[in-house]
Amino acid sequence: MLYVAQGIPYGFVTVTFASYLAEQGKPVAAIGTITALSTLPWAFKWVWGPLIDRWGFPAMGRRRPWILGAQFGMILSILAMALVPEPTVQLALFGWLVFTHNIFNSLQDVSVDALAVDLLQESERGRVCGFMYGSKYFGIFLGGAFLSRWVNDDGLSVAFAIQIGMLMCIMLVPLLLKERKGEKLVPWSKGSSQLLSSEKMANSVWELFGFLKRAFSLQSSILAGVIGLTIFIAGGILFPITNVLFIQDLGWSRTEYTDINGGYGVFLGLGGAVIGGILADRFGPKRIAIIGCFFLAASYATFGLASPEHGIIPWFDWTNRPVVISYILVETWMSSMISAALFAMYMTVSWPKVAATQFTAYMAILNLSTSIGYKISGTIDQWFTLPQIFIGAAALQLVVIVIFPFIDVHQTRRVLAEPED
């Protein structure tokens, strides 16, 4: 449910609002900036890890108080967005509110991931990560295709009201459920901390950073970070560009696009995440991520070569909607499968002593990768043709594959002698 809550605003901004801006004739740079502001706070969410590991209110649970505070901040920031009279005119103000919202959204994400790291065994990490990430895709569907239907000539007010209502309902889940039996439901109720000695908060932030430095001193830990920094740049570059291509150049309506990208395409992404997680448990997360990168690169290259000016097959070009739809669905499936596999790999690479902080650092790096791509997209389309951009994105995606064989996912736990829980 909490991953659904993360996906709703993300789907609203990157699908509904981005397509709304394209429909209003806004340029790639404006769409790229807004989408970049929606992901940029996630690149710095590593800041939350040490804070969550060091401080809290254990009587209400190790992670739950942080989750509740973050969810409340998400609701207030969405309410502030709804009060902006003309978002398309006041893009700077709206963009910074998007940025603020995602500070709270990223805090909630770190808290939920930390709870998952606390609970999951290696044998189940892949499929559970798949279900978690798949749930975010369902949230993207709600924020994308569903809320897009409530955008009309009067603006975004109805869509904002529905979004706030959904987030408030989801907040009831962590509000009414305890992490462990015997804890407080609210600060003034009966209960006490139920944490084991190994689960208690760290003694100091400096101790945490010392452990984190040791964890990131190993080859596999460093290379895992390099992969995270590069793996989604290509997708980030192409996202704003394809928004403008489909709506402004190819003449798609906003709802036609969001029905695919934020509608049944999202359910395909959900399936890709779940199946990718299951396959990661069966065949290993590195292997599944490599396969996903290869097919993702192939989809970029194939679509780039399908431009009307350079179409290899007469009917196989962008004017043929089944070609465009197939590209969107394949890209969605492969990206979600890669993400689920990477989540499982990073949980295993992370040292249990600082797993929440280290895992959060990897997630922040992944989001920085996407943000870099978003920002580049605003200028790269002025220097290269669309087919060249797609071919370049394919090449960049293939380069990442070379790094995977040099990563030993168990190196951290083996070298640092931390037994599996």
C-alpha positions, 0 to 999 in steps of 0.5 A, a space after each residue: 500500500 505504501 508503494 502504491 502511495 509513492 506511485 500515485 503522485 509520480 504517475 500524476 506528475 510524469 504521466 498526467 501532468 507531463 502529457 498535459 504540458 505537452 498538450 498545452 504546447 510546452 517544449 521538451 525543456 519545460 517537461 524535462 525540468 518538471 520531471 527532473 524535479 520529481 526525481 532529483 530529491 530521490 538522488 539525495 535520499 541517502 541522507 535519510 538512511 543515517 537519520 532513520 538508523 540513528 534516531 526514532 521513537 522505538 516505542 512505536 516501531 523502528 520505522 513506523 514513525 518515520 513512515 507516518 511523518 513522511 506520508 503526512 508531508 506527502 499529503 500536505 505538499 499535494 494540497 499545496 500544489 492544488 492551491 496553485 491557480 494556474 500550474 502551467 503558467 506558474 511552472 517554477 512554483 509548481 516545480 518546486 512544490 513537486 520537488 518538496 513533495 518528493 522530499 517526503 516521498 523519498 523519506 517514505 521510500 527509505 523508511 519502507 525499504 529499511 523495513 523490508 531490509 529488516 525483514 527479508 531473507 535472501 531467498 525471498 528478496 527477488 520476488 518481494 522486491 518485485 511485488 513492492 516495485 509492481 505496487 508502485 506501478 499500480 500507483 503510477 496507473 492511478 496517478 497516470 491513466 486514472 487521474 488523467 481522466 479527471 483533467 478537463 477544461 477547468 484544470 486539475 482541481 478534481 484530479 488533485 482532490 481525488 489524489 489527496 483522498 487516496 493518499 489519506 486512505 492509504 495513510 490509515 494503513 501504517 496508522 492502524 497497524 503496529 510493527 511488532 506486538 506490544 508497541 504503542 499504536 500512538 504516542 499516548 497509548 500503552 506499549 513499549 519498544 520491542 526491538 531486540 538488541 541487534 535491532 536497536 538504533 546505532 550509537 552515533 552517526 559517525 559509527 554508521 558512516 564508519 561501517 558504510 565506508 567499509 562497505 563501500 571500500 569493496 570492488 563489488 560495492 563500488 561497481 554496483 554503484 557505477 551501474 546504478 549511476 548509468 543504467 537509467 540515463 538512456 531511459 531518462 533522456 528518451 522520456 521527455 522526448 517521446 512525450 513531445 514526439 507522440 503528442 505534438 509530432 504524431 498528433 496523439 491526444 493526451 488521454 490516448 497516450 496516458 491510457 497506454 503509458 499510464 494505463 495498461 502499460 503500467 500493468 505490464 510494468 507491474 507484471 515485469 516487476 513481479 516476474 523479474 523478481 521471481 526470475 531473480 530468485 531463480 536465476 540470479 539478479 545479475 543475469 536477469 538485469 543483463 537480459 533486461 538491458 539487452 532487450 531494452 537496448 534492442 527496443 531503443 535501436 529498433 524504434 530509432 530505426 523505425 522513423 518515417 525518414 529511415 524506416 527499414 520496413 515500409 510499414 514499420 515506422 512511427 506513423 503506424 500506431 501498433 509499432 509505437 505501442 509495442 515500443 512503449 510496452 516493451 520498454 515498460 516491461 524491461 525497465 521494470 524487470 531490470 529494477 526488480 532485479 537491481 533491488 534484489 541485487 542491492 539488498 544482497 550486496 548491502 552489508 546487514 550492519 548498515 543495510 538500510 543506509 547502504 541500500 538507500 544510497 544505491 536507490 538514490 544513485 538509481 534516481 540520480 541516473 534518471 534525473 541526469 537523463 531527464 536534464 540532458 534531454 532538454 538540450 540533446 534534441 537540439 544537437 541530434 536527430 531523433 533516430 540518432 538519439 535512440 541509437 545513442 541510448 541503445 549504445 549507452 544501455 549496452 555499455 552497462 552490461 559489461 560491468 555486471 560480470 565483475 560484481 560478486 554480490 556476496 563479497 560484502 558479507 563474506 569479506 566483512 564476515 557478517 553472517 546472514 540473519 
